Amino acid sequence: MHVTIRYPLGADRLILRTAADWDADVQPLAQDGEQAVFEVAVPGINLALKPCLRRGDQLFWSKGSDYVLSANEPDPEIWPFFFSEDRGRVSDISRVDGHGRSHALRVYLPPGYDENTLRHYPVLYMQDGKNLFFPDEAFGGKEWQVDETMDRLDRMNAVRKVIVVGVAPADRMKDYTVPGYREYGEFLVSHIKPSIDQGYRTRPDPANTVVMGSSLGGVVSLHLAWRHSDVFGGAACLSSTFGYQDDLFRRIASDPPRPIRIYLDSGWPRDNFDATNAMRDLLMQRGYRLGSDLLQFSFPAGLHSEGSWAERIHLPFQFFFGRAWSAGRKG
């Protein structure tokens, strides 16, 4: 197979080292200032490899875990980095204002974002942005550990690298319920997302844009993907209060199905378990396929709490950004 390594090279050269012989250079078939193309044989089921950078007599191995190629994988593209920390970073708080609204944001940027400037990223927009990254900001001092989980999944080669935007509501009850969630959704689509797409290297299409939240945040996330399916290609809804001050059951029962993927979960017995099952059943009646474009988990003794959500966010992360879903996609 052909493997393309993309990196802003300057006068440096790219080579590969592989598990077939970690001491032997694999030279590129072709190379220019931004990429090198290699021919790599995968002798078995998979093959581990590392891009390396030659700078004069020096050899730099790419940071992070080995890349693992599968024998049946489409020709992959890899965006390595060599000099940055092997973990993402979370931005300072910024604000997006307009039309009488103001929302605070924090943005997680994955490892290598600042170094390998050729790469563009999927984006995950998450509700309740104060609960995602830092315990001193989060409700009850319990954060979701979004950055730690994304970094760990990246080291596992379980997901593509992703930009995460934590959006804090201005008025949670109003922004996340009917009728206020329509205005909030319009603002996210017309102001927040354009600001992120302009300020960061994103992949702005719906297939690479997902929205996620818990409880009322799960409700507004499904509303966003359902109403704006031309913007958001998926919604993750954890412990969602479906049927409480929203019109989703009625709309999903009567509207044409949307080309989106949906993740649902809940704890048992009192973590919106029945409402989540009812939403699953309705979506299946409308043609969504459980295990394909619809995924659901139920967690025995799962709680309606930041700690419980932190323990299981790796599941929607893998559903939307895992390698099985991203096969054949660039980035």
N, C-alpha and C positions, 0 to 999 in steps of 0.2 A: 504494500500500500504506500501511497504518498502521504507524508506528514509535512505540513507547513508550519514553520515556527515564525511568529511575527514579533519583531522587536526593533526599536529604533537603534540601528547599529552604528552609524558613523563609520569609523575606520576599523571597528571590531569585526570578528568573524564568529559565526555560529557553527557548532558541531553538535553531534549527538553522542551520548554514551548510553549503552543499553545493557540489560541483564545478560545478553548473549556473551558479552565480554566488557566488563566495566572499565577496563584499561585501554580499550581500543577506540580511536576516533572514528565516527561515521561521518564522512564528508558529504556536503550537500551536492545535489545535482545542479542546483542553480541558487544564486544568492544576489540580492541587491541591498540597498540601504535600509530596507524595512522588513525583509523576510528572507528565509532560506527554505528550500524544498528538499526533502530527503526521501529516499526510497528505503522502506523498512520492511523486512520479512518477519512475520509473526509465526514462529515455528510451531507453537502449540495453541492453547486457548487464548493466552494473553502474553504480553511482554511489557516489562517495566523499562522505562527510559528516563533520561534526564537531558534537557538542553544544557549546553555549556557554552560559555563565551570565552573566546581567545582574544586577549589583548596583549600583543607582543608575545613575550614568553610566559605570560601569566594565564592561568586557566581558572575560570570562575564557574562553579556549578550553580544551577538555578536553585532558588530558595523553595522551601516547602517539600512536600512528599513527592515520591516518584510519580510520574505520569504512567498510567497503565493502559496500553492499547489492547483492545479486543480484536480477535481475528476476524470477526464479522462486522466491525465498525466501519462506517463510511470514512473516507479520507479525512483525518482530523486536522484541526487548526489549534495550535497551542500558543498562548501568550505568556511567556515566562517573565520572571524578574530575578535580579541577581544581587541587588545591593540594599533592598528595603527590608523592613521588619516583616516577619512571617505572620503578621496578624493585621486585621483591619483597624480602622480608626473611626471615631465618632466625632462629628463636627460640633462646634459650639452652637448654641441656640441662634437661629435666625427667624425672621418673621416674613410672612407674605400678607400684604394688606391690599384691600380694594373693595369697592361697593359696600362700605360700611362694615366690613369684616376684617378680622386679623387672626391669623393662626401661627403658633410657634412650631418650628420644625427642628428636629435633629436628623442628620444624615449619616448613616454608616457607609463607609467606603471600604471595599474589600482589600486584602493584601495585594500590593503591587500596583494599586490604582495610580499613584503619583509617578511611578517609574516607567511603566510600559504604557505610554500615551497613545498607542495604536488601538487599544482595546476599548470596546463599548459594551455596556452591561444591561442586563434585564433590571427592572426596578420593581420592588415590592413596597407598596404604600400601606402602612400599618396605622390603625386607629389608636387612640389613647397613648399618644407619643411619649408622655411623661413616664409611662410604666415600663419602657422597653430596655433602657440602657444603664441607668444609674439608680441604686437603691435610695439615695437621698432625695430623689425626685419622685419615686414611685409610691403608689398607694400602699400604706402599711409598711413601707421600707422594703418591699419585695418586687424586684424587677424581673423582666422576662428573660434576661441574659441573651438577648438577640445577637449581639456581636460575638459573644463567646461561642454560641451554638453555630453561627455561620462559619466562624473560623474553624471550629472542630470538624464540621461537615466538609469544608474545603480540604482540610488535611487528609480526610478519609477518601477523597476523590468521589464523594457521594453527590455533590451538587456542583453546578456552575457557580462562578462568582457572581454576586448580586449586590446592587445598591439597595439599601433599605432606607425609606423615608418615614420617620415617625412624625405623625401629624397630631398635635394636641387640639382637642375641640375647644371652641369658644364657650359653648354652653352644651354640655354633654347630652342632657335630656332633649334639648331642642334639636341639636345637630344630628342625633342618631335615631330620631323617631319621626313619624308622619305628623304634620306635613313638613317639618323643618328640614328633614334630611334631603329633600329635593334641592333646597337652596344651598345647603352644605355641599352636596354632590356637584352642583353646577360650579361652585367656587373651586372645588378641587380640580375639576376638569379644565376650567377656563383660566385659572390663575396659578394654582400650586403646581400642577403637572407641567405647564409651559415653563415655569420658573426653573424646575428641576431639569427639564430637557435642555434648556438654554445654558444652565450653569454647570452641568455634568455631562460626561460622555455616556449617554444612555442609548438603549435600543427602544425607541418610542412606540413601536407597533403593539397592538393588543396581545399578540402571542407572547410578548416579553414584558407585559405589564399586569401585575396582580395586586389585588387589594385584600386586606386581612384584618380581622379584629375578633374580640371576644365579647360575649354577652350582648349588650346593645351595639357594641362595635362590630359584632358579627352580623347583626341585622343590617346595619348601614352598609357593610361590605357587600352583602348579597344585593341590596338595593342598587349600589353603585354599578356592579357588574351587569345586573339585569337591565338597568336603565341606560347604561353607557357601555354596551358591549362592543361598540366600535372603538373604545378606549381601553377597557380592562378585559383581558382574556380569561381571567379566573378570579374566584373569590374563596377565601378560607374563612370559615365561620365556626368559631369555637364557643361552645356552651351558649348558643344564641337564644335570645328570648323571642323566638318567632311567634307572632300572634299578639304580642303586647305592644300596642301603639304603633303598629305598622300594617301595611296593606299588602304584604308580600304573598300570602296565600291566595288572595283573590287575583292578584295580577299574574302570578305564575300559572294559575289554573286557566286563565283566559287569554293571556298573551301568546304569540308564537314563541316556541322555544328559542333560546339565545345560543349562539355558538361559543359557549364558555365552558370551562371546567370548574367544578365546585367541590370543595372539601368541607365536610361537616364532622363535628364531634361533640360529645357531651360526656359528663360523668353520670354515674348511677348511684342512688336513685333520684336525687333532687337537683341535678345540675342541668335543668331544661332537657331532660332525657326524652320525655314524651313529645315535646314540641319539635325536637330535632328529628325524631323518628317520623313524625308526621310530615315534616318537610322533605325528608328522604323519599317517603312513599309518593308524595305528590310529584316530585321531580322524576321519579321512575315512571309514573303514569304519563308524564309528558315526554318520555322517550330517552331520558338520561340513563346511561348504563352504569350500574354499580361496578366499580373496579376499573372503569375506563375513563369516562368524563365526569364521573361522580364517585367520590370516595368518602366512606364514613367509618368512624371508630367510636366505640362506647367503652368507657373506662370504669371498671368496678371501683367503687369508693372514690371516684374522681370528684374533686371539689371545685366549687365556683370561686377560684382564687388565682392570684397572680402566680403563686408557686406551682399549682397544677398545670397552668398553661405553659409555664417555662419548661416543665418536664416533657411536654409533648409537642412543642412547636417544630421539632425536627421532622415530624411527619408531614405537615403541609409544605415545609421547605423542600423536602425530597419529592413530594408529589408534583409540585410545580416546577422545580428547578433541577430535579435529579437527572442523571445521565440517561435513564431509560426514556424520559420525555424529551430530552434535548438531542437525541441521536439524529444526526443529519442537520442540526441547527448550527450556525456559526456563532461561536462565543460562549 
